[in-house]
Amino acid sequence: MVFDYGDYGHYLASAIVQVGYESKTGVFIYGYYNYSLTTMNNFDYGPTIANRAVGISIGKYLSNKKITLDTKNKQ
């Protein structure tokens, strides 16, 4: 396999799906899936090089203060 800047694309488009849950106490859990829509290989009829990733995030917010932005138009 040749490692050269001319052999691979500089940009890659992906679709990301994320689902999750946040509780009122600040605990959250998220799961995501990243699917590559294009290939990084620049050669015609060459092999497909696509990124795919699966992950999960679990955590708790340190501050329980919720910030609410008031974006109503005031006249």
PDB file of N, CA, C, O and CB in Angstrom:
ATOM      1  N   MET A   1       0.846  -1.164   0.000  1.00  0.00           N
ATOM      2  CA  MET A   1       0.000   0.000   0.000  1.00  0.00           C
ATOM      3  C   MET A   1       0.893   1.228   0.000  1.00  0.00           C
ATOM      4  O   MET A   1       1.812   1.342   0.810  1.00  0.00           O
ATOM      5  CB  MET A   1      -0.963  -0.002   1.211  1.00  0.00           C
ATOM      6  N   VAL A   2       0.619   2.124  -0.897  1.00  0.00           N
ATOM      7  CA  VAL A   2       1.404   3.341  -1.039  1.00  0.00           C
ATOM      8  C   VAL A   2       0.816   4.433  -0.150  1.00  0.00           C
ATOM      9  O   VAL A   2      -0.387   4.691  -0.196  1.00  0.00           O
ATOM     10  CB  VAL A   2       1.447   3.799  -2.517  1.00  0.00           C
ATOM     11  N   PHE A   3       1.655   5.072   0.653  1.00  0.00           N
ATOM     12  CA  PHE A   3       1.222   6.187   1.478  1.00  0.00           C
ATOM     13  C   PHE A   3       1.753   7.465   0.849  1.00  0.00           C
ATOM     14  O   PHE A   3       2.932   7.793   0.981  1.00  0.00           O
ATOM     15  CB  PHE A   3       1.712   6.033   2.954  1.00  0.00           C
ATOM     16  N   ASP A   4       0.867   8.184   0.162  1.00  0.00           N
ATOM     17  CA  ASP A   4       1.255   9.397  -0.534  1.00  0.00           C
ATOM     18  C   ASP A   4       0.052  10.336  -0.552  1.00  0.00           C
ATOM     19  O   ASP A   4      -1.088   9.880  -0.630  1.00  0.00           O
ATOM     20  CB  ASP A   4       1.757   9.086  -1.982  1.00  0.00           C
ATOM     21  N   TYR A   5       0.296  11.643  -0.480  1.00  0.00           N
ATOM     22  CA  TYR A   5      -0.800  12.608  -0.468  1.00  0.00           C
ATOM     23  C   TYR A   5      -1.584  12.600  -1.777  1.00  0.00           C
ATOM     24  O   TYR A   5      -2.770  12.929  -1.773  1.00  0.00           O
ATOM     25  CB  TYR A   5      -0.263  14.002  -0.200  1.00  0.00           C
ATOM     26  N   GLY A   6      -0.967  12.239  -2.882  1.00  0.00           N
ATOM     27  CA  GLY A   6      -1.651  12.219  -4.168  1.00  0.00           C
ATOM     28  C   GLY A   6      -2.531  11.002  -4.365  1.00  0.00           C
ATOM     29  O   GLY A   6      -3.351  10.984  -5.282  1.00  0.00           O
ATOM     30  N   ASP A   7      -2.386   9.987  -3.533  1.00  0.00           N
ATOM     31  CA  ASP A   7      -3.155   8.758  -3.704  1.00  0.00           C
ATOM     32  C   ASP A   7      -4.464   8.739  -2.935  1.00  0.00           C
ATOM     33  O   ASP A   7      -5.302   7.870  -3.176  1.00  0.00           O
ATOM     34  CB  ASP A   7      -2.331   7.595  -3.288  1.00  0.00           C
ATOM     35  N   TYR A   8      -4.657   9.669  -2.023  1.00  0.00           N
ATOM     36  CA  TYR A   8      -5.856   9.682  -1.196  1.00  0.00           C
ATOM     37  C   TYR A   8      -6.507  11.050  -1.253  1.00  0.00           C
ATOM     38  O   TYR A   8      -5.833  12.069  -1.404  1.00  0.00           O
ATOM     39  CB  TYR A   8      -5.525   9.303   0.254  1.00  0.00           C
ATOM     40  N   GLY A   9      -7.841  11.062  -1.129  1.00  0.00           N
ATOM     41  CA  GLY A   9      -8.579  12.312  -1.155  1.00  0.00           C
ATOM     42  C   GLY A   9      -8.375  13.102   0.126  1.00  0.00           C
ATOM     43  O   GLY A   9      -8.113  12.539   1.189  1.00  0.00           O
ATOM     44  N   HIS A  10      -8.500  14.415   0.005  1.00  0.00           N
ATOM     45  CA  HIS A  10      -8.332  15.284   1.173  1.00  0.00           C
ATOM     46  C   HIS A  10      -9.633  15.467   1.942  1.00  0.00           C
ATOM     47  O   HIS A  10      -9.615  15.929   3.083  1.00  0.00           O
ATOM     48  CB  HIS A  10      -7.799  16.638   0.744  1.00  0.00           C
ATOM     49  N   TYR A  11     -10.771  15.108   1.329  1.00  0.00           N
ATOM     50  CA  TYR A  11     -12.072  15.307   1.951  1.00  0.00           C
ATOM     51  C   TYR A  11     -12.856  14.007   1.915  1.00  0.00           C
ATOM     52  O   TYR A  11     -12.694  13.192   1.007  1.00  0.00           O
ATOM     53  CB  TYR A  11     -12.853  16.434   1.247  1.00  0.00           C
ATOM     54  N   LEU A  12     -13.700  13.826   2.904  1.00  0.00           N
ATOM     55  CA  LEU A  12     -14.516  12.627   3.007  1.00  0.00           C
ATOM     56  C   LEU A  12     -15.874  13.026   3.579  1.00  0.00           C
ATOM     57  O   LEU A  12     -15.938  13.673   4.624  1.00  0.00           O
ATOM     58  CB  LEU A  12     -13.821  11.539   3.894  1.00  0.00           C
ATOM     59  N   ALA A  13     -16.952  12.648   2.907  1.00  0.00           N
ATOM     60  CA  ALA A  13     -18.303  12.968   3.386  1.00  0.00           C
ATOM     61  C   ALA A  13     -18.839  11.782   4.180  1.00  0.00           C
ATOM     62  O   ALA A  13     -18.672  10.628   3.784  1.00  0.00           O
ATOM     63  CB  ALA A  13     -19.258  13.315   2.195  1.00  0.00           C
ATOM     64  N   SER A  14     -19.480  12.076   5.294  1.00  0.00           N
ATOM     65  CA  SER A  14     -20.018  11.031   6.162  1.00  0.00           C
ATOM     66  C   SER A  14     -21.417  11.393   6.614  1.00  0.00           C
ATOM     67  O   SER A  14     -21.786  12.566   6.668  1.00  0.00           O
ATOM     68  CB  SER A  14     -19.108  10.807   7.378  1.00  0.00           C
ATOM     69  N   ALA A  15     -22.183  10.379   6.934  1.00  0.00           N
ATOM     70  CA  ALA A  15     -23.495  10.555   7.559  1.00  0.00           C
ATOM     71  C   ALA A  15     -23.377  10.074   8.997  1.00  0.00           C
ATOM     72  O   ALA A  15     -22.873   8.980   9.252  1.00  0.00           O
ATOM     73  CB  ALA A  15     -24.627   9.771   6.781  1.00  0.00           C
ATOM     74  N   ILE A  16     -23.837  10.887   9.927  1.00  0.00           N
ATOM     75  CA  ILE A  16     -23.734  10.553  11.345  1.00  0.00           C
ATOM     76  C   ILE A  16     -25.138  10.494  11.937  1.00  0.00           C
ATOM     77  O   ILE A  16     -25.924  11.432  11.804  1.00  0.00           O
ATOM     78  CB  ILE A  16     -22.850  11.591  12.106  1.00  0.00           C
ATOM     79  N   VAL A  17     -25.434   9.387  12.586  1.00  0.00           N
ATOM     80  CA  VAL A  17     -26.709   9.213  13.276  1.00  0.00           C
ATOM     81  C   VAL A  17     -26.403   9.113  14.762  1.00  0.00           C
ATOM     82  O   VAL A  17     -25.549   8.332  15.180  1.00  0.00           O
ATOM     83  CB  VAL A  17     -27.488   7.941  12.758  1.00  0.00           C
ATOM     84  N   GLN A  18     -27.116   9.918  15.562  1.00  0.00           N
ATOM     85  CA  GLN A  18     -26.893   9.918  17.007  1.00  0.00           C
ATOM     86  C   GLN A  18     -28.238   9.909  17.714  1.00  0.00           C
ATOM     87  O   GLN A  18     -29.133  10.685  17.378  1.00  0.00           O
ATOM     88  CB  GLN A  18     -26.046  11.147  17.447  1.00  0.00           C
ATOM     89  N   VAL A  19     -28.371   9.038  18.682  1.00  0.00           N
ATOM     90  CA  VAL A  19     -29.561   8.992  19.530  1.00  0.00           C
ATOM     91  C   VAL A  19     -29.107   8.996  20.976  1.00  0.00           C
ATOM     92  O   VAL A  19     -28.027   8.506  21.306  1.00  0.00           O
ATOM     93  CB  VAL A  19     -30.440   7.737  19.220  1.00  0.00           C
ATOM     94  N   GLY A  20     -29.946   9.556  21.830  1.00  0.00           N
ATOM     95  CA  GLY A  20     -29.538   9.610  23.213  1.00  0.00           C
ATOM     96  C   GLY A  20     -30.663   9.988  24.139  1.00  0.00           C
ATOM     97  O   GLY A  20     -31.801  10.206  23.724  1.00  0.00           O
ATOM     98  N   TYR A  21     -30.312  10.061  25.414  1.00  0.00           N
ATOM     99  CA  TYR A  21     -31.264  10.385  26.465  1.00  0.00           C
ATOM    100  C   TYR A  21     -30.563  11.231  27.520  1.00  0.00           C
ATOM    101  O   TYR A  21     -29.426  10.952  27.901  1.00  0.00           O
ATOM    102  CB  TYR A  21     -31.865   9.097  27.095  1.00  0.00           C
ATOM    103  N   GLU A  22     -31.260  12.275  27.989  1.00  0.00           N
ATOM    104  CA  GLU A  22     -30.785  13.107  29.093  1.00  0.00           C
ATOM    105  C   GLU A  22     -31.846  13.102  30.189  1.00  0.00           C
ATOM    106  O   GLU A  22     -33.026  13.313  29.911  1.00  0.00           O
ATOM    107  CB  GLU A  22     -30.476  14.568  28.614  1.00  0.00           C
ATOM    108  N   SER A  23     -31.436  12.864  31.417  1.00  0.00           N
ATOM    109  CA  SER A  23     -32.380  12.892  32.529  1.00  0.00           C
ATOM    110  C   SER A  23     -32.386  14.273  33.172  1.00  0.00           C
ATOM    111  O   SER A  23     -31.508  15.092  32.899  1.00  0.00           O
ATOM    112  CB  SER A  23     -32.029  11.811  33.574  1.00  0.00           C
ATOM    113  N   LYS A  24     -33.361  14.529  34.015  1.00  0.00           N
ATOM    114  CA  LYS A  24     -33.444  15.817  34.717  1.00  0.00           C
ATOM    115  C   LYS A  24     -32.330  15.983  35.734  1.00  0.00           C
ATOM    116  O   LYS A  24     -32.026  17.108  36.131  1.00  0.00           O
ATOM    117  CB  LYS A  24     -34.790  15.953  35.411  1.00  0.00           C
ATOM    118  N   THR A  25     -31.715  14.895  36.164  1.00  0.00           N
ATOM    119  CA  THR A  25     -30.621  14.973  37.136  1.00  0.00           C
ATOM    120  C   THR A  25     -29.275  15.268  36.486  1.00  0.00           C
ATOM    121  O   THR A  25     -28.287  15.465  37.193  1.00  0.00           O
ATOM    122  CB  THR A  25     -30.530  13.682  37.913  1.00  0.00           C
ATOM    123  N   GLY A  26     -29.213  15.304  35.155  1.00  0.00           N
ATOM    124  CA  GLY A  26     -27.964  15.623  34.457  1.00  0.00           C
ATOM    125  C   GLY A  26     -27.217  14.428  33.922  1.00  0.00           C
ATOM    126  O   GLY A  26     -26.133  14.592  33.362  1.00  0.00           O
ATOM    127  N   VAL A  27     -27.752  13.234  34.071  1.00  0.00           N
ATOM    128  CA  VAL A  27     -27.114  12.030  33.529  1.00  0.00           C
ATOM    129  C   VAL A  27     -27.523  11.879  32.068  1.00  0.00           C
ATOM    130  O   VAL A  27     -28.691  12.068  31.726  1.00  0.00           O
ATOM    131  CB  VAL A  27     -27.508  10.757  34.354  1.00  0.00           C
ATOM    132  N   PHE A  28     -26.568  11.541  31.205  1.00  0.00           N
ATOM    133  CA  PHE A  28     -26.887  11.353  29.796  1.00  0.00           C
ATOM    134  C   PHE A  28     -26.201  10.116  29.246  1.00  0.00           C
ATOM    135  O   PHE A  28     -25.190   9.655  29.776  1.00  0.00           O
ATOM    136  CB  PHE A  28     -26.484  12.582  28.988  1.00  0.00           C
ATOM    137  N   ILE A  29     -26.778   9.582  28.160  1.00  0.00           N
ATOM    138  CA  ILE A  29     -26.205   8.460  27.421  1.00  0.00           C
ATOM    139  C   ILE A  29     -26.543   8.657  25.951  1.00  0.00           C
ATOM    140  O   ILE A  29     -27.693   8.914  25.595  1.00  0.00           O
ATOM    141  CB  ILE A  29     -26.743   7.078  27.952  1.00  0.00           C
ATOM    142  N   TYR A  30     -25.529   8.533  25.103  1.00  0.00           N
ATOM    143  CA  TYR A  30     -25.693   8.713  23.668  1.00  0.00           C
ATOM    144  C   TYR A  30     -25.021   7.555  22.936  1.00  0.00           C
ATOM    145  O   TYR A  30     -23.995   7.035  23.374  1.00  0.00           O
ATOM    146  CB  TYR A  30     -25.104  10.074  23.209  1.00  0.00           C
ATOM    147  N   GLY A  31     -25.609   7.171  21.834  1.00  0.00           N
ATOM    148  CA  GLY A  31     -24.993   6.208  20.938  1.00  0.00           C
ATOM    149  C   GLY A  31     -24.948   6.803  19.539  1.00  0.00           C
ATOM    150  O   GLY A  31     -25.888   7.485  19.130  1.00  0.00           O
ATOM    151  N   TYR A  32     -23.872   6.555  18.798  1.00  0.00           N
ATOM    152  CA  TYR A  32     -23.771   7.125  17.453  1.00  0.00           C
ATOM    153  C   TYR A  32     -23.187   6.111  16.474  1.00  0.00           C
ATOM    154  O   TYR A  32     -22.509   5.158  16.858  1.00  0.00           O
ATOM    155  CB  TYR A  32     -22.909   8.396  17.471  1.00  0.00           C
ATOM    156  N   TYR A  33     -23.478   6.354  15.185  1.00  0.00           N
ATOM    157  CA  TYR A  33     -22.932   5.551  14.095  1.00  0.00           C
ATOM    158  C   TYR A  33     -22.498   6.498  12.994  1.00  0.00           C
ATOM    159  O   TYR A  33     -23.278   7.351  12.568  1.00  0.00           O
ATOM    160  CB  TYR A  33     -23.974   4.507  13.567  1.00  0.00           C
ATOM    161  N   ASN A  34     -21.276   6.364  12.529  1.00  0.00           N
ATOM    162  CA  ASN A  34     -20.704   7.186  11.468  1.00  0.00           C
ATOM    163  C   ASN A  34     -20.527   6.306  10.238  1.00  0.00           C
ATOM    164  O   ASN A  34     -19.832   5.291  10.290  1.00  0.00           O
ATOM    165  CB  ASN A  34     -19.342   7.829  11.909  1.00  0.00           C
ATOM    166  N   TYR A  35     -21.161   6.698   9.121  1.00  0.00           N
ATOM    167  CA  TYR A  35     -21.098   5.922   7.879  1.00  0.00           C
ATOM    168  C   TYR A  35     -20.495   6.784   6.781  1.00  0.00           C
ATOM    169  O   TYR A  35     -20.978   7.887   6.529  1.00  0.00           O
ATOM    170  CB  TYR A  35     -22.508   5.412   7.462  1.00  0.00           C
ATOM    171  N   SER A  36     -19.451   6.301   6.129  1.00  0.00           N
ATOM    172  CA  SER A  36     -18.774   7.047   5.080  1.00  0.00           C
ATOM    173  C   SER A  36     -19.583   6.985   3.785  1.00  0.00           C
ATOM    174  O   SER A  36     -19.945   5.901   3.329  1.00  0.00           O
ATOM    175  CB  SER A  36     -17.353   6.498   4.857  1.00  0.00           C
ATOM    176  N   LEU A  37     -19.864   8.141   3.196  1.00  0.00           N
ATOM    177  CA  LEU A  37     -20.617   8.211   1.943  1.00  0.00           C
ATOM    178  C   LEU A  37     -19.710   8.173   0.722  1.00  0.00           C
ATOM    179  O   LEU A  37     -20.175   7.876  -0.379  1.00  0.00           O
ATOM    180  CB  LEU A  37     -21.456   9.470   1.912  1.00  0.00           C
ATOM    181  N   THR A  38     -18.448   8.463   0.893  1.00  0.00           N
ATOM    182  CA  THR A  38     -17.499   8.487  -0.223  1.00  0.00           C
ATOM    183  C   THR A  38     -16.278   7.642   0.136  1.00  0.00           C
ATOM    184  O   THR A  38     -16.130   7.187   1.270  1.00  0.00           O
ATOM    185  CB  THR A  38     -17.075   9.950  -0.567  1.00  0.00           C
ATOM    186  N   THR A  39     -15.424   7.446  -0.835  1.00  0.00           N
ATOM    187  CA  THR A  39     -14.200   6.692  -0.620  1.00  0.00           C
ATOM    188  C   THR A  39     -12.995   7.633  -0.588  1.00  0.00           C
ATOM    189  O   THR A  39     -13.009   8.678  -1.238  1.00  0.00           O
ATOM    190  CB  THR A  39     -14.024   5.626  -1.715  1.00  0.00           C
ATOM    191  N   MET A  40     -11.968   7.272   0.153  1.00  0.00           N
ATOM    192  CA  MET A  40     -10.749   8.085   0.207  1.00  0.00           C
ATOM    193  C   MET A  40      -9.801   7.763  -0.938  1.00  0.00           C
ATOM    194  O   MET A  40      -8.851   8.509  -1.177  1.00  0.00           O
ATOM    195  CB  MET A  40     -10.037   7.876   1.534  1.00  0.00           C
ATOM    196  N   ASN A  41     -10.042   6.668  -1.650  1.00  0.00           N
ATOM    197  CA  ASN A  41      -9.167   6.248  -2.733  1.00  0.00           C
ATOM    198  C   ASN A  41      -9.419   7.100  -3.972  1.00  0.00           C
ATOM    199  O   ASN A  41     -10.569   7.260  -4.383  1.00  0.00           O
ATOM    200  CB  ASN A  41      -9.376   4.759  -3.051  1.00  0.00           C
ATOM    201  N   ASN A  42      -8.367   7.650  -4.576  1.00  0.00           N
ATOM    202  CA  ASN A  42      -8.495   8.496  -5.761  1.00  0.00           C
ATOM    203  C   ASN A  42      -8.421   7.724  -7.067  1.00  0.00           C
ATOM    204  O   ASN A  42      -8.662   8.315  -8.120  1.00  0.00           O
ATOM    205  CB  ASN A  42      -7.432   9.542  -5.748  1.00  0.00           C
ATOM    206  N   PHE A  43      -8.098   6.427  -7.055  1.00  0.00           N
ATOM    207  CA  PHE A  43      -7.912   5.665  -8.284  1.00  0.00           C
ATOM    208  C   PHE A  43      -9.240   5.155  -8.825  1.00  0.00           C
ATOM    209  O   PHE A  43     -10.081   4.677  -8.064  1.00  0.00           O
ATOM    210  CB  PHE A  43      -6.962   4.499  -8.045  1.00  0.00           C
ATOM    211  N   ASP A  44      -9.433   5.255 -10.152  1.00  0.00           N
ATOM    212  CA  ASP A  44     -10.627   4.698 -10.784  1.00  0.00           C
ATOM    213  C   ASP A  44     -10.607   3.181 -10.680  1.00  0.00           C
ATOM    214  O   ASP A  44      -9.575   2.549 -10.902  1.00  0.00           O
ATOM    215  CB  ASP A  44     -10.724   5.137 -12.262  1.00  0.00           C
ATOM    216  N   TYR A  45     -11.740   2.608 -10.344  1.00  0.00           N
ATOM    217  CA  TYR A  45     -11.910   1.150 -10.212  1.00  0.00           C
ATOM    218  C   TYR A  45     -10.972   0.543  -9.166  1.00  0.00           C
ATOM    219  O   TYR A  45     -10.691  -0.655  -9.201  1.00  0.00           O
ATOM    220  CB  TYR A  45     -11.672   0.473 -11.560  1.00  0.00           C
ATOM    221  N   GLY A  46     -10.503   1.353  -8.260  1.00  0.00           N
ATOM    222  CA  GLY A  46      -9.643   0.858  -7.187  1.00  0.00           C
ATOM    223  C   GLY A  46     -10.479   0.387  -6.013  1.00  0.00           C
ATOM    224  O   GLY A  46     -11.708   0.439  -6.057  1.00  0.00           O
ATOM    225  N   PRO A  47      -9.821  -0.070  -4.971  1.00  0.00           N
ATOM    226  CA  PRO A  47     -10.572  -0.532  -3.799  1.00  0.00           C
ATOM    227  C   PRO A  47     -11.243   0.639  -3.078  1.00  0.00           C
ATOM    228  O   PRO A  47     -10.783   1.778  -3.149  1.00  0.00           O
ATOM    229  CB  PRO A  47      -9.642  -1.285  -2.830  1.00  0.00           C
ATOM    230  N   THR A  48     -12.317   0.339  -2.399  1.00  0.00           N
ATOM    231  CA  THR A  48     -13.037   1.344  -1.627  1.00  0.00           C
ATOM    232  C   THR A  48     -12.424   1.448  -0.233  1.00  0.00           C
ATOM    233  O   THR A  48     -12.254   0.444   0.458  1.00  0.00           O
ATOM    234  CB  THR A  48     -14.547   1.000  -1.539  1.00  0.00           C
ATOM    235  N   ILE A  49     -12.100   2.655   0.162  1.00  0.00           N
ATOM    236  CA  ILE A  49     -11.589   2.912   1.506  1.00  0.00           C
ATOM    237  C   ILE A  49     -12.623   3.800   2.186  1.00  0.00           C
ATOM    238  O   ILE A  49     -12.717   4.990   1.882  1.00  0.00           O
ATOM    239  CB  ILE A  49     -10.146   3.590   1.483  1.00  0.00           C
ATOM    240  N   ALA A  50     -13.394   3.233   3.098  1.00  0.00           N
ATOM    241  CA  ALA A  50     -14.480   3.965   3.742  1.00  0.00           C
ATOM    242  C   ALA A  50     -14.356   3.854   5.255  1.00  0.00           C
ATOM    243  O   ALA A  50     -13.994   2.806   5.790  1.00  0.00           O
ATOM    244  CB  ALA A  50     -15.850   3.437   3.271  1.00  0.00           C
ATOM    245  N   ASN A  51     -14.660   4.937   5.923  1.00  0.00           N
ATOM    246  CA  ASN A  51     -14.618   4.955   7.382  1.00  0.00           C
ATOM    247  C   ASN A  51     -15.986   4.615   7.948  1.00  0.00           C
ATOM    248  O   ASN A  51     -17.011   5.070   7.441  1.00  0.00           O
ATOM    249  CB  ASN A  51     -14.150   6.325   7.899  1.00  0.00           C
ATOM    250  N   ARG A  52     -15.992   3.818   8.991  1.00  0.00           N
ATOM    251  CA  ARG A  52     -17.207   3.523   9.745  1.00  0.00           C
ATOM    252  C   ARG A  52     -16.828   3.463  11.219  1.00  0.00           C
ATOM    253  O   ARG A  52     -15.790   2.914  11.588  1.00  0.00           O
ATOM    254  CB  ARG A  52     -17.876   2.176   9.268  1.00  0.00           C
ATOM    255  N   ALA A  53     -17.683   4.035  12.047  1.00  0.00           N
ATOM    256  CA  ALA A  53     -17.390   4.046  13.474  1.00  0.00           C
ATOM    257  C   ALA A  53     -18.693   3.940  14.267  1.00  0.00           C
ATOM    258  O   ALA A  53     -19.738   4.441  13.854  1.00  0.00           O
ATOM    259  CB  ALA A  53     -16.613   5.329  13.866  1.00  0.00           C
ATOM    260  N   VAL A  54     -18.597   3.277  15.408  1.00  0.00           N
ATOM    261  CA  VAL A  54     -19.715   3.144  16.336  1.00  0.00           C
ATOM    262  C   VAL A  54     -19.201   3.566  17.697  1.00  0.00           C
ATOM    263  O   VAL A  54     -18.075   3.231  18.064  1.00  0.00           O
ATOM    264  CB  VAL A  54     -20.295   1.676  16.362  1.00  0.00           C
ATOM    265  N   GLY A  55     -20.004   4.294  18.451  1.00  0.00           N
ATOM    266  CA  GLY A  55     -19.544   4.727  19.762  1.00  0.00           C
ATOM    267  C   GLY A  55     -20.681   4.969  20.722  1.00  0.00           C
ATOM    268  O   GLY A  55     -21.850   5.024  20.340  1.00  0.00           O
ATOM    269  N   ILE A  56     -20.311   5.111  21.973  1.00  0.00           N
ATOM    270  CA  ILE A  56     -21.272   5.383  23.035  1.00  0.00           C
ATOM    271  C   ILE A  56     -20.644   6.372  24.011  1.00  0.00           C
ATOM    272  O   ILE A  56     -19.454   6.297  24.317  1.00  0.00           O
ATOM    273  CB  ILE A  56     -21.700   4.067  23.766  1.00  0.00           C
ATOM    274  N   SER A  57     -21.465   7.296  24.488  1.00  0.00           N
ATOM    275  CA  SER A  57     -21.018   8.287  25.473  1.00  0.00           C
ATOM    276  C   SER A  57     -21.942   8.216  26.678  1.00  0.00           C
ATOM    277  O   SER A  57     -23.164   8.205  26.535  1.00  0.00           O
ATOM    278  CB  SER A  57     -21.003   9.732  24.865  1.00  0.00           C
ATOM    279  N   ILE A  58     -21.356   8.168  27.855  1.00  0.00           N
ATOM    280  CA  ILE A  58     -22.101   8.146  29.111  1.00  0.00           C
ATOM    281  C   ILE A  58     -21.487   9.196  30.020  1.00  0.00           C
ATOM    282  O   ILE A  58     -20.264   9.282  30.132  1.00  0.00           O
ATOM    283  CB  ILE A  58     -22.076   6.721  29.780  1.00  0.00           C
ATOM    284  N   GLY A  59     -22.319   9.992  30.669  1.00  0.00           N
ATOM    285  CA  GLY A  59     -21.750  11.016  31.541  1.00  0.00           C
ATOM    286  C   GLY A  59     -22.777  11.694  32.409  1.00  0.00           C
ATOM    287  O   GLY A  59     -23.950  11.319  32.433  1.00  0.00           O
ATOM    288  N   LYS A  60     -22.307  12.716  33.135  1.00  0.00           N
ATOM    289  CA  LYS A  60     -23.167  13.517  33.997  1.00  0.00           C
ATOM    290  C   LYS A  60     -22.676  14.957  33.943  1.00  0.00           C
ATOM    291  O   LYS A  60     -21.481  15.231  34.050  1.00  0.00           O
ATOM    292  CB  LYS A  60     -23.172  12.973  35.468  1.00  0.00           C
ATOM    293  N   TYR A  61     -23.632  15.872  33.774  1.00  0.00           N
ATOM    294  CA  TYR A  61     -23.291  17.281  33.783  1.00  0.00           C
ATOM    295  C   TYR A  61     -22.887  17.688  35.196  1.00  0.00           C
ATOM    296  O   TYR A  61     -23.512  17.259  36.166  1.00  0.00           O
ATOM    297  CB  TYR A  61     -24.472  18.140  33.274  1.00  0.00           C
ATOM    298  N   LEU A  62     -21.859  18.505  35.320  1.00  0.00           N
ATOM    299  CA  LEU A  62     -21.357  18.915  36.632  1.00  0.00           C
ATOM    300  C   LEU A  62     -22.217  19.995  37.267  1.00  0.00           C
ATOM    301  O   LEU A  62     -22.286  20.085  38.493  1.00  0.00           O
ATOM    302  CB  LEU A  62     -19.934  19.407  36.513  1.00  0.00           C
ATOM    303  N   SER A  63     -22.865  20.807  36.464  1.00  0.00           N
ATOM    304  CA  SER A  63     -23.718  21.872  36.976  1.00  0.00           C
ATOM    305  C   SER A  63     -25.163  21.544  36.647  1.00  0.00           C
ATOM    306  O   SER A  63     -25.470  21.179  35.512  1.00  0.00           O
ATOM    307  CB  SER A  63     -23.315  23.248  36.386  1.00  0.00           C
ATOM    308  N   ASN A  64     -26.049  21.668  37.616  1.00  0.00           N
ATOM    309  CA  ASN A  64     -27.464  21.396  37.379  1.00  0.00           C
ATOM    310  C   ASN A  64     -28.227  22.619  36.899  1.00  0.00           C
ATOM    311  O   ASN A  64     -29.425  22.527  36.632  1.00  0.00           O
ATOM    312  CB  ASN A  64     -28.100  20.869  38.634  1.00  0.00           C
ATOM    313  N   LYS A  65     -27.565  23.760  36.785  1.00  0.00           N
ATOM    314  CA  LYS A  65     -28.232  24.969  36.323  1.00  0.00           C
ATOM    315  C   LYS A  65     -28.455  24.879  34.821  1.00  0.00           C
ATOM    316  O   LYS A  65     -27.509  24.708  34.052  1.00  0.00           O
ATOM    317  CB  LYS A  65     -27.408  26.228  36.680  1.00  0.00           C
ATOM    318  N   LYS A  66     -29.701  24.995  34.412  1.00  0.00           N
ATOM    319  CA  LYS A  66     -30.047  24.962  32.998  1.00  0.00           C
ATOM    320  C   LYS A  66     -30.036  26.389  32.454  1.00  0.00           C
ATOM    321  O   LYS A  66     -30.561  27.302  33.091  1.00  0.00           O
ATOM    322  CB  LYS A  66     -31.435  24.289  32.775  1.00  0.00           C
ATOM    323  N   ILE A  67     -29.449  26.576  31.296  1.00  0.00           N
ATOM    324  CA  ILE A  67     -29.399  27.873  30.641  1.00  0.00           C
ATOM    325  C   ILE A  67     -30.503  27.889  29.589  1.00  0.00           C
ATOM    326  O   ILE A  67     -30.544  27.026  28.712  1.00  0.00           O
ATOM    327  CB  ILE A  67     -27.984  28.149  30.003  1.00  0.00           C
ATOM    328  N   THR A  68     -31.388  28.863  29.679  1.00  0.00           N
ATOM    329  CA  THR A  68     -32.477  29.007  28.722  1.00  0.00           C
ATOM    330  C   THR A  68     -32.262  30.301  27.954  1.00  0.00           C
ATOM    331  O   THR A  68     -32.118  31.370  28.546  1.00  0.00           O
ATOM    332  CB  THR A  68     -33.869  28.996  29.433  1.00  0.00           C
ATOM    333  N   LEU A  69     -32.242  30.196  26.649  1.00  0.00           N
ATOM    334  CA  LEU A  69     -32.083  31.372  25.809  1.00  0.00           C
ATOM    335  C   LEU A  69     -33.457  31.860  25.382  1.00  0.00           C
ATOM    336  O   LEU A  69     -34.232  31.094  24.810  1.00  0.00           O
ATOM    337  CB  LEU A  69     -31.197  31.063  24.577  1.00  0.00           C
ATOM    338  N   ASP A  70     -33.768  33.113  25.646  1.00  0.00           N
ATOM    339  CA  ASP A  70     -35.036  33.693  25.258  1.00  0.00           C
ATOM    340  C   ASP A  70     -34.824  34.388  23.915  1.00  0.00           C
ATOM    341  O   ASP A  70     -34.187  35.440  23.851  1.00  0.00           O
ATOM    342  CB  ASP A  70     -35.575  34.686  26.349  1.00  0.00           C
ATOM    343  N   THR A  71     -35.351  33.808  22.856  1.00  0.00           N
ATOM    344  CA  THR A  71     -35.139  34.346  21.517  1.00  0.00           C
ATOM    345  C   THR A  71     -36.407  34.945  20.928  1.00  0.00           C
ATOM    346  O   THR A  71     -36.501  35.111  19.712  1.00  0.00           O
ATOM    347  CB  THR A  71     -34.615  33.267  20.603  1.00  0.00           C
ATOM    348  N   LYS A  72     -37.383  35.272  21.769  1.00  0.00           N
ATOM    349  CA  LYS A  72     -38.630  35.872  21.292  1.00  0.00           C
ATOM    350  C   LYS A  72     -38.348  37.270  20.776  1.00  0.00           C
ATOM    351  O   LYS A  72     -37.514  37.998  21.315  1.00  0.00           O
ATOM    352  CB  LYS A  72     -39.697  35.910  22.415  1.00  0.00           C
ATOM    353  N   ASN A  73     -39.066  37.631  19.714  1.00  0.00           N
ATOM    354  CA  ASN A  73     -38.922  38.976  19.162  1.00  0.00           C
ATOM    355  C   ASN A  73     -39.618  39.975  20.086  1.00  0.00           C
ATOM    356  O   ASN A  73     -40.798  39.820  20.402  1.00  0.00           O
ATOM    357  CB  ASN A  73     -39.510  39.054  17.720  1.00  0.00           C
ATOM    358  N   LYS A  74     -38.897  40.978  20.505  1.00  0.00           N
ATOM    359  CA  LYS A  74     -39.462  42.008  21.385  1.00  0.00           C
ATOM    360  C   LYS A  74     -39.735  43.258  20.584  1.00  0.00           C
ATOM    361  O   LYS A  74     -38.879  43.731  19.837  1.00  0.00           O
ATOM    362  CB  LYS A  74     -38.514  42.321  22.565  1.00  0.00           C
ATOM    363  N   GLN A  75     -40.945  43.797  20.745  1.00  0.00           N
ATOM    364  CA  GLN A  75     -41.319  44.977  19.970  1.00  0.00           C
ATOM    365  C   GLN A  75     -41.642  46.122  20.878  1.00  0.00           C
ATOM    366  O   GLN A  75     -41.980  47.208  20.407  1.00  0.00           O
ATOM    367  CB  GLN A  75     -42.500  44.685  19.066  1.00  0.00           C
TER     368      GLN A  75
END
